């Protein structure tokens, strides 16, 4: 998806307020204050909520347009913002909590990209720190659920944007789709591909990256993962070595 487009970034921000997933990640840091790294931070909603709670936060995203939206939010001046991919980010800092939210993990389409992102987590995780990220459970028929999905997104201007999602291809672990955003006088269109890797495969990659799995959850209420019914696969890990 073209998050480098300022209009798309504004729509993304309006469509993704702090919700149950964000509150789950806030709870992972409630015993802090901590140093927190958010990889793929998007428009910074979670980052700014963490900063409001007193955490020292670094938000990393490859899209300058997303970071431009993030920098305009309350508490944004307390954060360190970095334009970078999760795979290539490097810093001398070490973090107590490292998160990748908003299903950003699913944009890592190859094992090499996943391993590079996990290596970033391993390198920057402090002793005793925790990593957390989520991906959608591939046992769910996401292509069927998303086919022709429509919703209205209220914008801060008062205008409503009609979002329509069209699945264009399903190939094994990958689903590609086209998203259209219809304003009163124009329509924007983006394309995306997401990977739906299995829990078992991701655990193998975590092991290879030196990250020891602590728990696997199936929803934002912290219920255990059920391979047949859970919609999410939420991984929480720590440094193994």
HELIX and SHEET records of a PDB file:
HELIX    1   1 UNK A    6  UNK A   15  1                                  10    
HELIX    2   2 UNK A   20  UNK A   27  1                                   8    
HELIX    3   3 UNK A   45  UNK A   52  1                                   8    
HELIX    4   4 UNK A   64  UNK A   70  1                                   7    
HELIX    5   5 UNK A   76  UNK A   78  5                                   3    
HELIX    6   6 UNK A  104  UNK A  107  5                                   4    
HELIX    7   7 UNK A  111  UNK A  124  1                                  14    
HELIX    8   8 UNK A  142  UNK A  146  1                                   5    
HELIX    9   9 UNK A  199  UNK A  208  1                                  10    
SHEET    1   A 7 UNK A  80  UNK A  83  0                                        
SHEET    2   A 7 UNK A  56  UNK A  61  1                                        
SHEET    3   A 7 UNK A  35  UNK A  39  1                                        
SHEET    4   A 7 UNK A  95  UNK A 100  1                                        
SHEET    5   A 7 UNK A 125  UNK A 136  1                                        
SHEET    6   A 7 UNK A 232  UNK A 239 -1                                        
SHEET    7   A 7 UNK A 211  UNK A 217 -1                                        
SHEET    1   B 4 UNK A 149  UNK A 154  0                                        
SHEET    2   B 4 UNK A 160  UNK A 171 -1                                        
SHEET    3   B 4 UNK A 174  UNK A 182 -1                                        
SHEET    4   B 4 UNK A 187  UNK A 195 -1                                        
END                                                                             
